[in-house]
Amino acid sequence: MNTNFNFGMFNETILNEIKDMLNPKAALYVVGGYMRDICFGKESFDIDFIVQNQNAIELAREFAEKT
């Protein structure tokens, strides 16, 4: 298993944009098939994540409006 994760430039940009939109008490966790693929060194474009301490629906809407 790969322990040196490479999220790829495109995905890293998206994750950083979402991270910048989080409130200070929120946490963002990347999960699911995306993490499985990254762990095995495969490219993946379907990012699944969980947001804690912030409304995920509102975050998704804000991100959609921004992009």
RONU-145757 format. One record per residue: x, y, z of N, C-alpha, C in turn. Coordinates in steps of 0.1 Angstrom, whole numbers, plus 5000, padded with zeros to 4 digits. Layout:
BEGIN
<site n_px="X" n_py="Y" n_pz="Z" ca_px="X" ca_py="Y" ca_pz="Z" c_px="X" c_py="Y" c_pz="Z"/>
...
//
This chain:
BEGIN
<site n_px="5008" n_py="4988" n_pz="5000" ca_px="5000" ca_py="5000" ca_pz="5000" c_px="5009" c_py="5012" c_pz="5000"/>
<site n_px="5005" n_py="5022" n_pz="4992" ca_px="5012" ca_py="5035" ca_pz="4991" c_px="5009" c_py="5044" c_pz="5004"/>
<site n_px="5019" n_py="5048" n_pz="5011" ca_px="5017" ca_py="5057" ca_pz="5022" c_px="5021" c_py="5072" c_pz="5019"/>
<site n_px="5026" n_py="5074" n_pz="5007" ca_px="5029" ca_py="5087" ca_pz="5003" c_px="5019" c_py="5092" c_pz="4993"/>
<site n_px="5008" n_py="5098" n_pz="4997" ca_px="4996" ca_py="5101" ca_pz="4989" c_px="4999" c_py="5112" c_pz="4979"/>
<site n_px="4995" n_py="5110" n_pz="4967" ca_px="4996" ca_py="5120" ca_pz="4957" c_px="4982" c_py="5122" c_pz="4952"/>
<site n_px="4975" n_py="5133" n_pz="4956" ca_px="4962" ca_py="5136" ca_pz="4952" c_px="4960" c_py="5141" c_pz="4938"/>
<site n_px="4971" n_py="5145" n_pz="4932" ca_px="4970" ca_py="5150" ca_pz="4918" c_px="4968" c_py="5165" c_pz="4919"/>
<site n_px="4973" n_py="5173" n_pz="4910" ca_px="4971" ca_py="5187" ca_pz="4910" c_px="4957" c_py="5192" c_pz="4910"/>
<site n_px="4949" n_py="5186" n_pz="4901" ca_px="4935" ca_py="5189" ca_pz="4900" c_px="4927" c_py="5187" c_pz="4913"/>
<site n_px="4929" n_py="5175" n_pz="4918" ca_px="4922" ca_py="5172" ca_pz="4931" c_px="4927" c_py="5179" c_pz="4943"/>
<site n_px="4940" n_py="5182" n_pz="4943" ca_px="4946" ca_py="5189" ca_pz="4954" c_px="4940" c_py="5204" c_pz="4954"/>
<site n_px="4939" n_py="5210" n_pz="4942" ca_px="4933" ca_py="5223" ca_pz="4941" c_px="4919" c_py="5224" c_pz="4946"/>
<site n_px="4911" n_py="5214" n_pz="4942" ca_px="4897" ca_py="5213" ca_pz="4947" c_px="4897" c_py="5212" c_pz="4962"/>
<site n_px="4905" n_py="5202" n_pz="4968" ca_px="4905" ca_py="5200" ca_pz="4982" c_px="4909" c_py="5213" c_pz="4990"/>
<site n_px="4919" n_py="5220" n_pz="4984" ca_px="4924" ca_py="5232" ca_pz="4991" c_px="4913" c_py="5243" c_pz="4990"/>
<site n_px="4906" n_py="5244" n_pz="4979" ca_px="4895" ca_py="5254" ca_pz="4978" c_px="4884" c_py="5251" c_pz="4988"/>
<site n_px="4880" n_py="5238" n_pz="4990" ca_px="4870" ca_py="5235" ca_pz="5000" c_px="4875" c_py="5237" c_pz="5014"/>
<site n_px="4888" n_py="5234" n_pz="5016" ca_px="4894" ca_py="5236" ca_pz="5030" c_px="4893" c_py="5251" c_pz="5033"/>
<site n_px="4896" n_py="5259" n_pz="5023" ca_px="4896" ca_py="5274" ca_pz="5026" c_px="4882" c_py="5279" c_pz="5029"/>
<site n_px="4872" n_py="5272" n_pz="5025" ca_px="4858" ca_py="5276" ca_pz="5028" c_px="4852" c_py="5271" c_pz="5041"/>
<site n_px="4860" n_py="5262" n_pz="5048" ca_px="4856" ca_py="5257" ca_pz="5061" c_px="4856" c_py="5267" c_pz="5072"/>
<site n_px="4847" n_py="5266" n_pz="5081" ca_px="4848" ca_py="5275" ca_pz="5093" c_px="4859" c_py="5269" c_pz="5102"/>
<site n_px="4865" n_py="5277" n_pz="5111" ca_px="4876" ca_py="5272" ca_pz="5120" c_px="4873" c_py="5260" c_pz="5128"/>
<site n_px="4861" n_py="5257" n_pz="5131" ca_px="4858" ca_py="5245" ca_pz="5139" c_px="4855" c_py="5233" c_pz="5131"/>
<site n_px="4854" n_py="5234" n_pz="5118" ca_px="4850" ca_py="5223" ca_pz="5109" c_px="4862" c_py="5214" c_pz="5106"/>
<site n_px="4859" n_py="5202" n_pz="5102" ca_px="4869" ca_py="5192" ca_pz="5098" c_px="4864" c_py="5186" c_pz="5085"/>
<site n_px="4874" n_py="5183" n_pz="5076" ca_px="4871" ca_py="5177" ca_pz="5063" c_px="4879" c_py="5164" c_pz="5062"/>
<site n_px="4872" n_py="5153" n_pz="5060" ca_px="4878" ca_py="5140" ca_pz="5059" c_px="4876" c_py="5134" c_pz="5045"/>
<site n_px="4886" n_py="5130" n_pz="5038" ca_px="4885" ca_py="5124" ca_pz="5025" c_px="4883" c_py="5109" c_pz="5028"/>
<site n_px="4872" n_py="5103" n_pz="5021" ca_px="4868" ca_py="5089" ca_pz="5024" c_px="4865" c_py="5081" c_pz="5012"/>
<site n_px="4862" n_py="5069" n_pz="5014" ca_px="4856" ca_py="5060" ca_pz="5003" c_px="4865" c_py="5056" c_pz="4992"/>
<site n_px="4860" n_py="5053" n_pz="4981" ca_px="4867" ca_py="5048" ca_pz="4969" c_px="4879" c_py="5056" c_pz="4965"/>
<site n_px="4877" n_py="5069" n_pz="4967" ca_px="4888" ca_py="5079" ca_pz="4963" c_px="4901" c_py="5075" c_pz="4972"/>
<site n_px="4899" n_py="5074" n_pz="4985" ca_px="4910" ca_py="5071" ca_pz="4993" c_px="4916" c_py="5057" c_pz="4990"/>
<site n_px="4907" n_py="5047" n_pz="4987" ca_px="4912" ca_py="5034" ca_pz="4983" c_px="4921" c_py="5035" c_pz="4971"/>
<site n_px="4916" n_py="5042" n_pz="4961" ca_px="4924" ca_py="5044" ca_pz="4948" c_px="4937" c_py="5051" c_pz="4951"/>
<site n_px="4937" n_py="5061" n_pz="4959" ca_px="4949" ca_py="5069" ca_pz="4962" c_px="4959" c_py="5060" c_pz="4969"/>
<site n_px="4954" n_py="5052" n_pz="4979" ca_px="4963" ca_py="5043" ca_pz="4987" c_px="4970" c_py="5033" c_pz="4978"/>
<site n_px="4963" n_py="5029" n_pz="4967" ca_px="4969" ca_py="5019" ca_pz="4958" c_px="4976" c_py="5025" c_pz="4946"/>
<site n_px="4978" n_py="5038" n_pz="4946" ca_px="4985" ca_py="5045" ca_pz="4936" c_px="4977" c_py="5047" c_pz="4923"/>
<site n_px="4964" n_py="5046" n_pz="4924" ca_px="4956" ca_py="5048" ca_pz="4912" c_px="4950" c_py="5062" c_pz="4911"/>
<site n_px="4948" n_py="5067" n_pz="4899" ca_px="4942" ca_py="5080" ca_pz="4897" c_px="4927" c_py="5079" c_pz="4900"/>
<site n_px="4922" n_py="5089" n_pz="4906" ca_px="4908" ca_py="5089" ca_pz="4909" c_px="4903" c_py="5104" c_pz="4908"/>
<site n_px="4891" n_py="5105" n_pz="4903" ca_px="4885" ca_py="5119" ca_pz="4901" c_px="4872" c_py="5120" c_pz="4909"/>
<site n_px="4867" n_py="5110" n_pz="4915" ca_px="4855" ca_py="5110" ca_pz="4923" c_px="4858" c_py="5111" c_pz="4938"/>
<site n_px="4858" n_py="5124" n_pz="4942" ca_px="4862" ca_py="5126" ca_pz="4956" c_px="4850" c_py="5125" c_pz="4966"/>
<site n_px="4851" n_py="5117" n_pz="4976" ca_px="4841" ca_py="5116" ca_pz="4986" c_px="4847" c_py="5121" c_pz="4999"/>
<site n_px="4839" n_py="5130" n_pz="5006" ca_px="4844" ca_py="5135" ca_pz="5018" c_px="4833" c_py="5137" c_pz="5028"/>
<site n_px="4836" n_py="5138" n_pz="5041" ca_px="4827" ca_py="5140" ca_pz="5052" c_px="4831" c_py="5154" c_pz="5058"/>
<site n_px="4821" n_py="5162" n_pz="5062" ca_px="4824" ca_py="5174" ca_pz="5068" c_px="4818" c_py="5174" c_pz="5082"/>
<site n_px="4825" n_py="5178" n_pz="5092" ca_px="4820" ca_py="5178" ca_pz="5106" c_px="4820" c_py="5193" c_pz="5110"/>
<site n_px="4810" n_py="5196" n_pz="5118" ca_px="4808" ca_py="5209" ca_pz="5124" c_px="4806" c_py="5221" c_pz="5114"/>
<site n_px="4800" n_py="5217" n_pz="5103" ca_px="4796" ca_py="5227" ca_pz="5093" c_px="4785" c_py="5220" c_pz="5084"/>
<site n_px="4776" n_py="5228" n_pz="5080" ca_px="4765" ca_py="5222" ca_pz="5071" c_px="4771" c_py="5219" c_pz="5057"/>
<site n_px="4771" n_py="5206" n_pz="5055" ca_px="4777" ca_py="5201" ca_pz="5042" c_px="4769" c_py="5205" c_pz="5030"/>
<site n_px="4756" n_py="5206" n_pz="5031" ca_px="4748" ca_py="5210" ca_pz="5019" c_px="4751" c_py="5225" c_pz="5016"/>
<site n_px="4752" n_py="5233" n_pz="5026" ca_px="4755" ca_py="5248" ca_pz="5024" c_px="4769" c_py="5249" c_pz="5018"/>
<site n_px="4778" n_py="5241" n_pz="5023" ca_px="4792" ca_py="5241" ca_pz="5018" c_px="4792" c_py="5237" c_pz="5003"/>
<site n_px="4785" n_py="5227" n_pz="5000" ca_px="4784" ca_py="5222" ca_pz="4986" c_px="4778" c_py="5233" c_pz="4977"/>
<site n_px="4768" n_py="5239" n_pz="4981" ca_px="4762" ca_py="5250" ca_pz="4973" c_px="4771" c_py="5262" c_pz="4971"/>
<site n_px="4778" n_py="5265" n_pz="4982" ca_px="4788" ca_py="5277" ca_pz="4981" c_px="4799" c_py="5273" c_pz="4972"/>
<site n_px="4804" n_py="5261" n_pz="4972" ca_px="4814" ca_py="5256" ca_pz="4963" c_px="4810" c_py="5256" c_pz="4949"/>
<site n_px="4797" n_py="5252" n_pz="4946" ca_px="4792" ca_py="5251" ca_pz="4933" c_px="4791" c_py="5265" c_pz="4927"/>
<site n_px="4787" n_py="5275" n_pz="4935" ca_px="4785" ca_py="5289" ca_pz="4931" c_px="4799" c_py="5295" c_pz="4928"/>
<site n_px="4809" n_py="5291" n_pz="4935" ca_px="4822" ca_py="5296" ca_pz="4934" c_px="4829" c_py="5291" c_pz="4921"/>
<site n_px="4826" n_py="5279" n_pz="4917" ca_px="4833" ca_py="5273" ca_pz="4906" c_px="4826" c_py="5274" c_pz="4893"/>
//
